[in-house]
Amino acid sequence: MKKWKRKRTAAEKWARRERKKKYMMIFVNGKQKRVLRPELIEGLPVDEFIARNADPIWLHQNELWELMMTEDDT
């Protein structure tokens, strides 16, 4: 007869879900590696979200002058 697979406990299920949210699997030299997922805000990477939504005053206060538009960019 076949041996039954044991079921995961609630704590193991919770830990697995949290791990899947926090990490993603990539392949490096043919082997799987677990790396942190990139941070996203509303589905966009943080840098792109800031570039799209920040106003010039906020960019200046946080010293992100490279994202500020000049007269030539408009």
Secondary structure as UniProt FT lines:
FT   HELIX           10..22
FT   STRAND          23..28
FT   TURN            29..30
FT   STRAND          31..36
FT   STRAND          40..41
FT   TURN            42..43
FT   STRAND          44..45
FT   HELIX           46..53
FT   HELIX           56..61
FT   TURN            62..63
FT   HELIX           65..67
FT   TURN            71..73
//
